[in-house]
Amino acid sequence: MAKIVTLSEAASIALHAMILMARHKDKYINVDQIAEATHSSRHHIAKVMQRLAKEGYVSSLRGPSGGFYLLRKPEEVTLLEIYEAIEGKITESKCPMEKPVCNFGQCFLNNIVYDLSQSFKNYMQQHTLLDYI
């Protein structure tokens, strides 16, 4: 079945992991706990968490009682920041084919691609981790 809007597994893991960490602000969250909550592979989670650490959103403590923790307050981190840390900046295009001029003179999609991108971006910008605690 086709989907109009979808999140990559990496973006989904990042968003869910950050919310888990925000909910457990005084505790470390390890890869196993994230894997259990998201039903994702430990290896993929580790890669996503490395990316979030590189971008300055999380840090980790090694050892049996260690794990990941947030470096910023939940109210300071938007869902858009997390999404873009994994996927890159959202580009707003009027044409899904990236054409400067429509071959048909008028786009049969009537800018819906741009409108969907704007709506998604605005929604993600307006919500912080605090909204999900």
N, C-alpha and C positions, 0 to 999 in steps of 0.2 A: 504494500500500500504506500503510495506517495505521500510525502509530508511537505507542506508549504514552509513551515518554520521548524527547525530542529536545532538542538545543541549538540556539539561534539561531545564525545565521552569525556575528553580532557576538561572541557569547560564545565560540564556537569559535576565532575569530581571536584574541581576547584571550588565551585560555588557551594557544594554540599560540605566539603571539608572545612571551608572557612566558617560556615554557619555552625558546624559542630564545635569548632574551636571557640567561637563566640559564646555558645551555650555553656561551655565548660571553661570559663575564663580563668579559673584558678587551678586547672588541671591540665596536664599534657595529654594530647590525643595522638596515639601512635597509628602506624599504617594498618595494623590489624583491625583496630577499631573503625577506621575509615572504611576499610574493605568490607567489614561486616555491615556497616550502615548503608553503603552505596552498592553493594554486590558487584564490586569491581575488582580487577586483579591488583594484587599487592605491587607488582612491578609497575603497572601504569600509574598507580597512586604515588609511588615513590618518585617517578619522573615528574608528575604534576607538582608535587610538593617541592621538589628541587627548583622548579621554575618559579613557584611562589616565593621561595626563599631568595632566589636570585633577584627577583623584582622588589624585595624588601617588605613583603607582607607577613612572612612567618620566619621563625627561627626554630632550631631544634636543640634538644638535649639528648645526648647519646646515653645508652645504658638501659638496663631492664625496666627502670621506672621512668624513662625519658619519653620523648615524643615531640610533637610540634606545638607551638603556641603562637598567638598573634603578637605582632610587634606594634600594632596600632589599635586604638579603641574601636569597638564595633560601630559606633556612630560616625566614625571618620572614614569608613570604607564602604564605597558604593558597590553594588553588584556590577555596574559597568566597569569599574576599575579592575575587578577580578576577572571578568570576561575578557577584557582587552589585554590583561597580563598574559593570558593563555592564547588567545586568538589573534591578537594584534588589534590596532585601531579599526573601528568600524568606519568604512567609507560609505558615503551616501551618494548613490548613483541613481539617476533617473532611468537609465537603461540597463536591463539585466545582461545585455550583450556588450555593454561598454562602448556603444557607438555614439559619436558626437551628434550625428544627424540620422533620424530614422529613415530607413529605405522606403517606407510606406508613406512618408510625409507627416503622418500623425501616429503616435505610439498607440497600438491597440490595447496596451496595458494601462494607459492613462495615468502614468506616474505611480501606480500602486506599489512598485518596488521601492521607490523613494519614500512613500508614505509609511510602508511597513518598517523600513529601516529606521525612520524617524521615530515612529511609535515605540519600537523595541528599545532604541537608544534612550529615549526619554524615560521609559518605564525603569530601565536598569539604572539610570542616573538618579532617579528619585528615591530609590530604595537602598538602605544601608543594611549592614549585618544586624544592627540593633532591631530592625523590624522583625527579625525572625528568632529572637531570643524568647 
